[in-house]
C-alpha cells in the first residue's frame, strides 16, 4: 500500500477528531469561574451583608476573591487546587479578620454539584475549644450556596455562616 499525502491527512484527521481531550480536576469545577453577587449572614447577627466573589483560574488553581460589607469592609482570598497526593481538593483561606490562614480538604460531587470540605479550627465564642469546620458549597442554576458548620467534640453541630451568590453576566 502506498501512503499518499491525502491518506496521511485523513488518518491524522480521523485520529485527532476522535481523540478525547483529558479533563483536569480543575476543569470539573470551572462552573465557579466568574463574577458573583449576593449576601452572607453569620450566626447571632441579624443583618444580612452584601457580598461579591470574583473567581478566576490562575494556572492550576481557582482564586476566590471575596468582599463584604460585614465589619465595614471584610475581604478574603481562597485558593482552590487539586492535591494529587491526597486525591482531594485543597483550599487555603485568609481574610481580613486577622485569623491565621486555614487549609481545608474536600471532595467534589459532580452529580450533585456539591463541594464538601473540612478543616480543624477554633470555636469563635471559645477559642480554647478545638472543633472541625465543615464547608458545603452547592452550585446550581447560575447560583451557589455555601454553609459553614462547626462540629464539636461532643458530636453537636451548629451552622454558623451562610453565603448565597448569583452569577453576574
C-alpha positions in Angstrom: 0.0 0.0 0.0 1.3 3.4 -1.0 0.6 6.2 1.6 -0.4 9.4 -0.2 -0.5 12.8 1.4 -4.3 12.6 1.2 -4.4 9.3 3.0 -2.0 10.5 5.7 -4.1 13.7 6.2 -7.2 11.6 6.5 -5.6 9.3 9.1 -4.3 12.2 11.1 -7.7 14.0 10.9 -9.6 10.8 11.9 -7.3 10.3 15.0 -7.3 14.0 16.1 -11.1 14.3 15.6 -11.8 11.3 17.7 -9.1 11.8 20.4 -10.6 12.9 23.7 -9.2 15.9 25.5 -8.3 14.9 29.0 -10.2 16.9 31.6 -8.2 18.1 34.6 -9.7 18.1 38.1 -9.8 21.9 37.9 -12.0 21.7 34.7 -14.6 19.8 36.7 -15.2 22.9 39.0 -14.9 25.6 36.3 -18.6 26.5 36.8 -17.4 28.6 39.7 -15.4 30.9 37.5 -16.7 34.4 37.0 -18.3 37.3 39.0 -20.9 36.7 41.6 -23.0 38.9 43.8 -25.1 38.1 46.8 -25.3 38.1 50.6 -23.8 36.4 53.6 -25.1 36.0 57.1 -23.5 35.0 60.4 -25.0 33.2 63.3 -26.0 35.6 66.0 -26.1 38.7 63.8 -29.4 39.8 62.4 -28.1 41.8 59.5 -27.5 40.2 56.1 -24.4 41.7 54.4 -24.0 42.5 50.7 -21.1 40.4 49.2 -19.3 39.7 46.0 -16.9 37.0 44.7 -14.6 37.3 41.8 -13.4 33.8 40.9 -10.8 33.2 38.3 -8.5 30.4 37.1 -4.8 31.2 37.7 -2.5 28.5 36.4 -3.7 25.3 38.1 -5.8 27.0 40.8 -9.1 28.8 41.2 -8.6 32.1 43.1 -11.7 33.3 45.0 -11.7 37.0 46.0 -14.4 37.8 48.5 -15.6 41.2 49.6 -18.4 42.0 52.0 -19.9 45.0 53.9 -19.5 43.0 57.2 -17.5 45.0 59.7 -17.3 47.9 57.3 -15.3 46.0 54.6 -14.4 42.4 55.2 -12.3 40.7 52.5 -10.9 37.2 52.0 -9.0 35.1 49.5 -9.3 31.4 48.9 -7.1 29.4 46.6 -8.5 26.1 45.5 -6.2 23.5 43.9 -6.2 19.7 43.4 -3.9 17.8 45.8 -2.9 14.7 43.8 -1.2 13.1 46.7 -4.4 13.2 48.8 -6.7 12.9 45.8 -8.7 15.7 47.3 -9.3 19.4 46.8 -7.2 21.7 49.0 -8.4 25.2 49.8 -6.5 27.8 51.7 -8.4 30.8 53.2 -7.1 34.0 54.5 -9.2 37.0 55.5 -9.1 40.5 56.9 -10.4 39.2 60.2 -6.9 38.5 61.4 -7.2 34.8 61.9 -4.4 32.5 60.8 -4.7 31.1 57.3 -6.7 27.9 57.3 -6.4 24.9 54.9 -9.4 22.6 54.3 -9.5 19.4 52.2 -12.6 18.1 50.5 -14.3 16.4 47.6 -16.4 17.5 44.6 -19.5 15.5 43.7 -20.2 16.3 40.1 -23.6 14.6 40.2 -25.0 17.0 42.8 -22.5 19.9 42.0 -21.5 19.9 45.7 -18.1 20.6 47.3 -17.7 19.4 50.9 -14.6 20.3 52.8 -13.4 20.3 56.4 -10.5 21.7 58.4 -9.6 21.9 62.1 -10.5 25.2 63.7 -11.4 27.0 66.9 -14.8 28.0 68.2 -15.5 31.7 67.7 -17.0 32.0 71.2 -14.5 29.9 73.0 -11.1 29.9 71.2 -9.7 27.3 73.6 -12.2 24.7 72.1 -10.9 22.7 69.1 -13.6 22.0 66.5 -13.9 20.7 63.0 -15.1 23.3 60.5 -17.3 21.9 57.7 -18.0 23.8 54.5 -20.6 22.8 51.9 -20.9 24.6 48.6 -23.7 23.7 46.2 -23.6 25.1 42.6 -27.0 25.2 40.8 -28.7 27.2 38.1 -26.3 30.2 37.9 -26.1 30.4 41.7 -24.2 28.8 44.6 -24.9 28.5 48.3 -22.2 28.0 51.0 -22.9 26.8 54.5 -20.3 26.7 57.3 -21.0 24.3 60.1 -19.0 23.9 63.3 -18.7 20.3 64.5 -17.9 20.0 68.3 -16.1 17.1 70.1 -19.3 16.1 71.8 -20.9 15.5 68.3 -23.0 18.7 68.3 -23.1 20.7 65.1 -24.1 24.3 64.5 -24.5 26.2 61.3 -22.6 29.5 61.7 -22.4 31.2 58.3 -24.4 31.2 55.1 -23.5 32.8 51.7 -25.8 33.0 48.7 -24.3 34.1 45.4 -25.8 34.7 41.9 -23.8 34.8 38.7 -23.2 38.3 37.2 -23.0 38.0 33.4 
